[in-house]
Amino acid sequence: MSVVARTVAAMTTYRELAPPAGLLPVVACLWEHQVAPGGEQRIIPDGCVDLVRLDGELVVVGADTGPVVARSGTAPASRTSGIRLRPGAAGAVLGLPAAEVRDRRVPLAEVWPDVAPALAEALAAAGPAGRLDLLARAVLRRRAERDGLVAAAARRLGAPGARISAVAAELGVSERHLHRRTVDAVGYGPKTLGRVARLRRLVGLGRTSPLAERALTAGYASQAHMSDEVRRLTGLTPVRFLEDATLTAA
């Protein structure tokens, strides 16, 4: 992953593919993940919602506000296919407020009852590459557009030192309006989206400077502030999380 949004243990394999050109505004990537028996995956918040074929079932994986650790059993390695929606696109693609699936794994049949059964049947008959294509086509048929206001806010909140009040003023809306639009489109509000952006910046800084210096560069007020937020989002200390993220990126 270019930016580690989902940390995967060494005993798993994971790859991302660029979406078709027509889906670039709303889809971050297509992905495949294979977990060996006894493998473990630590999923951390990334501001995205995924549509996933998991153990033969189609599910919507809502935006997480904390870490989720998934462990596989002793059965043979299984392959999971998914499509990751960009922050701000989930509400339009799903056709409901993204907050309704926040921190949840919801059967796609509950969200798209007219589409999910036929899609699940087609996915079951397809190979790995075909599954990704089918997921992409299903999203393309939604003809959804990413919330432009939320997309602009997400970019601005990703800047070090960004303030929600200043971002709202720059975009010409009230903080309350920005919060409502962000919750509907992403699943959670600007404050959490800002925390996720800081974590992504921290991961992208590499390990060439002291941790305290990286904390300030990423936009944290102090090393203690960084430690608190990293623990909240990942369940790990910053040192342990960044070590895992480095191994994953390698």
Buried (B, 14 or more C-beta within 10 A) or exposed (E): BEEBBBBBBEBBBBEBEEBBEEBEBBBBBBBBBBBBEEBBBBBBBBBBBBBBBBEEBBBBBBBBBEBBEBEBEEEEEBBBBBBBBBBBBBBBBBEBBBBBBBBEBBBBBEBBEEBBEEBBEBBEEBEEEEBBBBBBBBBBEBEBEBBEBBBBBBBBBBBEEBBBEEBBEEBEBEBEEBBBBBBBBBBBBBEBBBBBBBBBBBBBBEEEEEBEEBBBEBBBEEBEBBBEBBBBBBBBEBEEBBEBBEEBBE
